[in-house]
Amino acid sequence: MLGIRGHNNEPEMTRPAVSDPRALLRGLFDAALAAADPARVVPPNLPTPPQGRTLVVGAGKAAAAMAMVVEQHWQGALEGLVVTRYGHGLPCRRIEVIEAGHPVPDAAGTRAAQAMMERVSGLGADDLVLCLISGGGSALLVLPAQGIALDDKRAVTRALLASGATISEFNCVRKHLSAIKGGRLAAAAAPARVVTLAISDVPGDDPAVIASGPTVADPTTFAEARAILAKYRIEPPPAIAAYLSAAAQESPKPGDPRLAHTEYRLIATPQGALETAAAVARAAGVLPVILGDSIEGEARDVALVHAAMARQVAAGRFVVGGAALEPPVVLLSGGETTVTVRGKGRGGRNAEFVLALAIALDGANGIHAIACDTDGIDGTEDNAGALIAPDTPRRAASKGIDLKARLADNDGYGAFAALDDLVLTGPTRTNVNDFRAILITEYAR
């Protein structure tokens, strides 16, 4: 088997088989993006046109790209409205595209959500609502519940973003402050048939969590939302505290008859993207190991675990089924890490991950890595992520960059910008969450 030898054998010094680690890592990331390209995953999943009207709605960073593909392949009339992040729009002809704020919602997102609710209301049983959902939809599809101001929701969003809350926790709160999330969009469309095409960006691919599940039943409760805010010591604005305490407008639950005619199709996932990257690695003569597609936790803590595994491979002691993995090996993982913001620097969770990884590896020979957000935007910056190599600590020191100080200040972006190691893609118009690849080209010396 490629890259595996009996673990009782002493490791031998081998000549690195990868001539350009940086190019290979970038190629793996590009392959992951291609696996989730709407042009590839939308057409085979389109439903049969209905007898009545077809209304397209949607939200997320891939929404405009998905809408354009629907227009190109749909047989028959259609109309609709989707909302996407600023800079992620495309010129559709029959489906209106609105750009709005992300990750902090804004008034444009509210106008789009209100328009969607108005358009789906009054449909009949012969009509079809085709809902296009992708990562980022929670922030973009913002319609505050009655009595809650947008500014109050924005305040809670900022607090949760800085808290280190998981995406499932974040979206539980969002659903209980919303008039459209947590199944409410589908409920408003009843009795029309609702078919959702979703590109997953969440650990576990739970439809109730992806974009806060506007077309699926919500198993979470007001009590859970209140507990999450308490867990992270977030004191919400008075109107939100009162609304959560009253718990008067619970989201549609499993078995709700208004959701009887809904169908959910998961068309791209983090696991699928990792498997596509793994195939590219194998073709290059590198053994891929998929560690998991739903890894969560503080970015810097996850980096420590990944660094330990990379060192284990380099030492010839990463044993699988009684045999040790032999370099070249690439460790692949996905999911969504978090960052508890304590400093004043710039950078998202992927830059933070590779910065912590570089510190933990401390120049270990033959270990290179990339970490990127597949939407092309790491946090709120203009980079997708960053790359590191064995010489990263040395080059940083030569430029007077203290990597540990940058990590303490949450300044991964600043560190890698100075090293010219940012990965810049622009908006990819898809999103299957974080992509991480650690390439071990040779045994440790």
Sequence and secondary structure as in RCSB ss.txt:
>XXXX:A:sequence
MLGIRGHNNEPEMTRPAVSDPRALLRGLFDAALAAADPARVVPPNLPTPPQGRTLVVGAGKAAAAMAMVVEQHWQ
GALEGLVVTRYGHGLPCRRIEVIEAGHPVPDAAGTRAAQAMMERVSGLGADDLVLCLISGGGSALLVLPAQGIAL
DDKRAVTRALLASGATISEFNCVRKHLSAIKGGRLAAAAAPARVVTLAISDVPGDDPAVIASGPTVADPTTFAEA
RAILAKYRIEPPPAIAAYLSAAAQESPKPGDPRLAHTEYRLIATPQGALETAAAVARAAGVLPVILGDSIEGEAR
DVALVHAAMARQVAAGRFVVGGAALEPPVVLLSGGETTVTVRGKGRGGRNAEFVLALAIALDGANGIHAIACDTD
GIDGTEDNAGALIAPDTPRRAASKGIDLKARLADNDGYGAFAALDDLVLTGPTRTNVNDFRAILITEYAR
>XXXX:A:secstr
 TTEEETTS       S S HHHHHHHHHHHHHHHT HHHHSGGG     SS EEEEEESTTHHHHHHHHHHH  
S  EEEEEEETT     SSEEEEEE SSS  HHHHHHHHHHHHHHTT  TT EEEEEE TTHHHHS  B TT  H
HHHHHHHHHHHHHT  HHHHHHHHHTTBSSTTTHHHHHHTTSEEEEEEE  STT  TTTGGG TTS     HHHH
HHHHHHTT    HHHHHHHHH  S    TT GGGTTEEEEEEE HHHHHHHHHHHHHHTT EEEEEEEEEEEEHH
HHHHHHHHHHHHHHTT  EETTEEE SSEEEEEEEEEE    SS    HHHHHHHHHHHHHTT TTEEEEEEETT
S STTSS SEEEE TTHHHHHHHTT  HHHHHHTT HHHHHHHTT EE     S    EEEEEEE S   
